[in-house]
Amino acid sequence: MMVSVDASRCIGCGMCAAAVPAVFQIEGRVSVVQAQPRTAAEETGAFNAANGCPVNAIRVRKN
Ligand code: SF4
């Protein structure tokens, strides 16, 4: 799984970083991917964060 955040869309709400801090981190006013998901729990969390992002800024690509 490859996760990315479109910084031009992100509004910095912090939801993804709160849900999966191992993957997402707020830097400045936007979320950045600090590490790709490594565990099943992180993958599920990243997938759910992508679905829950209010501005659809998170992209998840299956390898
Ligand atoms: S949930 Fe979406 S809008 Fe909110 S911080 Fe994460 S990427 Fe940005």
Residues whose N, C-alpha, C, O or C-beta is under 5 A from the ligand:
A	BS01	SF4	V5 C10 I11 G12 C13 G14 M15 C16 S31 C53 P54 V55 A57 I58
